[in-house]
C-alpha cells in the first residue's frame, strides 16, 4: 500500500517534506524564507488530524494531510485535503491518483478539495483524479486567492 498513517514520531519527516513541497511550488508562489533557511509553514498543528506518508516501494515519495472540516467554506463535517504532495521523481506514474483514491475511500462522506486556480498542474491533477466522483466545481475567493472547490461524496 503506497500510503500509511503518519505517527507523532513521523512529524519531523512530514516537516522536512513540507519544505520540499513549498520549494516545489516556489515557481508559482513566493513563500518567505526565514533567516534559518526554512519556509515559515505555520499550519501543521491545525492540519495534523489525519497525516499520511506516501511511499513508492521502500522510498518515501510524499505526504498528505486530511482534516475533518473545510477551512474554505467552514463546512463540518467535511473531509478536506489540506495538503497533498508527491515528489517529482514519483509523478506521472499513477501514484498520486492511487493514493488520492485510497484516502478518499478511507474517509467516507462529504469531501471538499480546493485548488488555487493559478496552480495549473494541481488543477489538471485534481480534475483528472476526481472525474469519477463527478464533483460539483465552484469558483470562490479565499485568503485573497481565486480557488476551484471540488465538492463530492465518497
C-alpha positions in Angstrom: 0.0 0.0 0.0 1.6 3.3 -1.1 0.1 5.4 1.8 0.2 4.9 5.5 -0.9 7.0 8.5 1.9 9.1 10.0 2.6 8.9 13.7 3.9 11.6 16.1 7.3 10.1 15.5 6.9 10.8 11.8 6.3 14.5 12.4 9.9 15.6 11.7 9.7 13.7 8.4 6.5 15.5 7.5 8.1 18.8 8.4 11.0 18.1 6.1 8.7 17.0 3.3 6.7 20.2 3.7 9.9 22.2 3.0 10.3 20.3 -0.3 6.6 20.8 -1.1 6.9 24.6 -0.6 10.1 24.7 -2.6 8.4 22.7 -5.3 5.7 25.4 -5.6 8.2 28.3 -5.5 7.8 29.0 -9.2 4.0 29.7 -8.5 4.1 31.2 -5.0 6.7 33.4 -3.4 6.8 31.9 0.1 9.0 33.8 2.5 12.1 32.0 3.8 13.3 32.7 7.3 16.8 33.5 8.4 17.2 29.9 9.3 16.7 29.0 5.6 13.4 27.3 6.2 9.9 28.2 4.9 7.5 29.5 7.5 4.9 26.8 7.3 2.6 27.5 10.2 -0.4 25.3 9.5 0.9 21.9 10.6 -0.6 21.9 14.0 -4.0 22.8 12.5 -3.7 20.2 9.8 -2.2 17.4 11.9 -5.5 15.5 12.2 -5.1 12.6 9.7 -1.5 12.9 8.4 -0.1 10.3 5.9 3.2 9.4 4.3 3.2 8.3 0.7 5.7 5.7 -0.4 6.8 4.1 -3.6 8.2 0.7 -2.8 10.6 1.4 0.1 11.1 5.0 -0.9 9.5 8.0 0.7 7.5 9.7 -2.0 5.3 12.4 -0.4 2.7 13.4 2.1 -1.0 14.0 2.6 -2.8 15.9 5.3 -6.5 15.3 5.6 -8.7 17.2 8.0 -12.3 16.8 9.1 -13.7 20.2 8.1 -13.4 22.6 5.1 -11.4 25.7 6.0 -12.5 27.4 2.8 -16.3 27.0 3.3 -16.5 26.3 7.0 -18.5 23.1 6.3 -18.2 20.5 9.1 -18.3 17.6 9.0 -16.5 17.5 5.6 -13.2 15.9 4.7 -10.7 18.2 3.2 -7.3 17.5 1.6 -5.3 20.2 3.4 -2.0 19.3 1.7 -1.1 16.7 -0.9 2.4 16.3 -2.3 4.1 13.7 -4.4 7.8 14.3 -5.1 8.8 14.9 -8.7 10.6 11.6 -9.3 7.3 9.7 -8.4 4.9 11.8 -10.5 3.1 10.8 -13.7 3.1 7.1 -12.9 -0.3 7.0 -11.3 0.9 7.0 -7.7 -0.8 10.3 -6.8 -4.1 9.2 -8.3 -3.9 5.9 -6.5 -3.1 7.5 -3.1 -5.8 10.1 -3.5 -8.3 7.4 -4.3 -7.3 5.4 -1.3 -7.5 8.4 1.0 -10.9 9.4 -0.3 -12.2 5.8 0.2 -10.7 5.7 3.7 -12.7 8.8 4.7 -16.3 8.2 3.5 -18.7 11.1 3.4 -18.7 14.6 2.0 -15.4 15.9 0.6 -14.1 19.3 -0.5 -10.9 19.6 -2.4 -9.7 23.1 -3.0 -7.2 24.1 -5.7 -5.8 27.6 -6.1 -6.9 28.5 -9.7 -3.5 29.6 -11.0 -1.8 26.3 -10.0 -2.3 24.7 -13.4 -0.6 21.4 -12.5 -2.8 20.9 -9.5 -6.0 21.9 -11.4 -5.1 19.3 -14.0 -4.3 16.6 -11.5 -7.4 17.0 -9.4 -9.6 17.4 -12.4 -8.4 14.0 -13.7 -8.3 12.4 -10.3 -11.8 13.4 -9.3 -13.6 12.9 -12.6 -15.1 9.6 -11.4 -16.6 11.3 -8.4 -18.4 13.8 -10.7 -17.7 16.7 -8.3 -19.6 19.9 -8.3 -17.0 22.5 -9.0 -17.4 26.1 -7.8 -15.3 29.2 -8.0 -14.7 31.3 -4.9 -12.3 33.6 -3.2 -10.4 32.6 -0.1 -7.4 34.3 1.5 -7.3 36.7 -1.4 -6.9 33.9 -3.9 -9.2 32.5 -6.6 -10.0 28.9 -5.8 -11.8 26.0 -7.5 -13.6 23.9 -4.9 -14.5 20.3 -5.9 -17.4 19.0 -3.7 -18.5 15.4 -3.8 -19.4 12.4 -1.6 -17.3 9.2 -1.3 
